[in-house]
């Protein structure tokens, strides 16, 4: 009964998540005198009672160890017994956000399946809200009802065995949001509209095929649903690591090229400044054109000789480090392959009738 009433220490009948590794989580109910066998050794349940959640517990031999974790909806999704395909945290977070579920909301869900989404919905709508969840498979519905009771959530949820495609939800003007995970969600739109409050509400349909999405959108428009949109949630993993890169180093030849380029820029800048300082309309008057040409040639030659001298001795102002070695930097890159989607989420709003 840990899902509803949080307490820091483990007591008998608590549901506990055992962390045996990054991808190895196990779910147990603490029972007196029972022993849980793992690859890390045997762990008596009596040994867990009184320990704080998050504690490191050693096996009977003292060689192996595990962590005992408090059961959250995310951990439940990661280690629940699969009776059907489930929704994972990436899609669940989008569903709860778009359906605007908050404490006090009334939500209708079909179908229940393995209860992955149900536990997250219950956490979002407690303590004043309620969840109505339906499944056409009687054994799955009964098993989900038992889990809700074991986890201490039975007062917030009504789990029923019902074929909503044929019989509807049996609810009218009660729901703030409706979630459909059905093989033909377009056939349940009429029932969902009836279950939503007359003041309006939100609807979400989960479908693995785009053809189902197209048909569902067409039916939603026919029944006056607005703001229709379909999204696909993809998990993009980024690899972040430290890498080494050879440090940049300039040769003597590179230094010469750099200095020449710098001198050329400096000469051009000086010429531009001289042109600006020259009074407008003022011209140099020479008596003999031939003498003027000789003076220009001599001036150019003098400037060229001076530039060569400066290039030989002028140090580079922004020279890069020349010491050899590697530079460490932080790099990130996505994986070459991205995992495929689990399905499409179609959202729509039903506005009140004026």
C-alpha positions, -999 to +999 in steps of 0.1 A: +000+000+000+029+024-007+014+041-037-011+062-018+003+068+017+040+078+016+060+068+046+099+068+048+103+033+063+091-001+049+063-019+067+047-053+061+023-055+031+042-026+014+049-028-023+087-024-028+108-020-060+141-039-058+170-024-078+193-051-090+209-032-119+203-005-144+178-025-164+168-050-137+140-040-114+117-063-095+085-057-077+076-075-045+050-072-017+067-074+017+053-105+034+063-119+069+088-149+069+090-149+030+124-150+012+131-134-022+157-151-043+178-131-068+210-135-087+227-115-059+215-138-032+186-144-009+168-115+009+144-123+037+114-100+037+117-096+075+151-080+069+134-052+048+109-042+075+119-011+093+145-001+066+142+033+049+133+034+012+165+039-008+186+017+016+212-006+005+204-042+017+229-070+017+220-107+011+222-134+038+257-142+027+268-106+027+283-109-008+254-095-029+233-063-023+203-045-037+185-012-032+149-010-020+130+019-037+097+035-031+072+026-059+064+055-081+043+053-113+075+056-134+091+026-116+058+007-118+058+012-156+094-001-157+088-033-139+050-042-140+038-076-152+029-071-189-005-083-198-007-061-229+015-036-246+019-005-224+024+032-226+058+044-214+067+076-195+075+096-227+039+092-240+023+093-205+038+127-197+024+141-230-011+126-223-014+141-188-002+175-200-025+177-230-055+164-211-049+191-185-053+165-156-050+180-122-062+172-086-099+169-087-102+158-124-125+130-134-110+109-161-124+080-182-099+054-196-103+026-221-087+001-220-070-005-187-044-031-200-015-035-176-023-004-157+008+016-167-011+048-176-037+043-149-012+047-120+001+080-135-034+093-140-043+084-104-013+103-090-022+134-111-059+135-101-057+126-063-070+133-038-103+147-050-105+132-085-116+099-098-107+075-126-131+053-144-112+026-163-126-001-186-113-032-203-131-057-226-110-086-212-125-099-180-094-114-165-073-084-172-099-061-157-101-083-126-063-084-122-061-046-125-088-042-098-067-064-075-036-043-081-054-011-074-066-025-041-031-039-032-015-005-039-041+014-018-057+032-048-091+015-048-109+046-034-098+067-064-106+043-092-135+023-106-123-006-127-149-024-148-151-052-174-169-037-204-168-036-242-171+002-246-172+000-284-205-019-283-220-008-250-204+026-243-191+038-209-224+040-191-215+075-180-229+108-190-218+144-182-191+134-157-157+134-173-132+162-177-111+140-200-114+108-219-085+085-230-090+059-257-066+030-264-088+008-286-085-010-320-112+012-335-112+045-314-134+062-340-163+040-330-160+052-294-161+089-302-199+091-297-196+074-263-167+096-253-187+128-262-216+116-241-193+109-211-177+144-212-191+172-192-215+195-210-192+223-200-165+208-222-135+186-219-105+170-236-100+137-255-070+117-264-068+087-287-037+064-289-033+045-322-003+026-336-014+031-373-018+064-391-049+051-409-066+048-376-056+084-368-070+097-401-104+080-395-105+091-359-099+128-369-127+126-395-152+113-369-140+139-343-148+167-368-182+153-374-190+154-337-179+190-332-145+184-316-120+213-322-083+219-318-075+185-333-038+176-334-017+145-336+018+141-321+044+114-321+067+112-291+103+100-298+130+095-273+163+110-286+194+098-267+225+121-267+259+107-260+280+131-240+317+124-235+351+141-230+373+140-262+409+149-270+418+171-300+454+180-312+462+215-303+466+240-332+503+249-340+516+274-366+548+268-386+573+296-395+559+297-430+524+302-415+538+331-394+551+348-425+518+345-443+500+358-413+523+388-410+519+397-447+481+395-444+482+417-413+505+442-430+483+443-461+452+451-439+472+478-420+483+494-453+448+495-466+435+510-434+462+537-435+453+545-471+417+549-462+425+572-433+447+594-455+419+597-480+395+608-453+420+634-439+426+648-474+405+681-476+378+679-502+386+696-535+424+700-527+447+688-554+485+685-557+497+709-583+530+700-601+547+720-628+561+691-648+539+659-654+571+638-659+585+650-625+552+642-608+553+606-622+589+601-609+578+613-575+549+588-574+572+559-584+598+568-558+571+570-531+557+536-539+592+520-539+600+536-505+568+522-490+574+487-505+610+486-490+596+498-456+569+471-456+594+443-463+616+455-434+586+455-410+575+421-422+608+406-412+608+419-376+571+425-368+558+399-343+524+382-348+499+400-326+474+371-322+496+341-325+481+307-315+499+286-289+527+267-304+533+241-277+524+205-287+498+184-269+461+176-268+432+198-258+403+182-238+368+193-247+332+182-240+314+168-270+278+156-275+262+137-304+230+117-310+230+080-316+231+069-352+198+050-348+167+063-330+142+039-315+108+038-333+076+052-319+051+033-299+021+051-315+004+084-324-014+105-298-044+125-312-058+153-290-091+172-294-113+196-274-150+196-269-164+231-262-196+238-244-228+242-265-242+277-264 
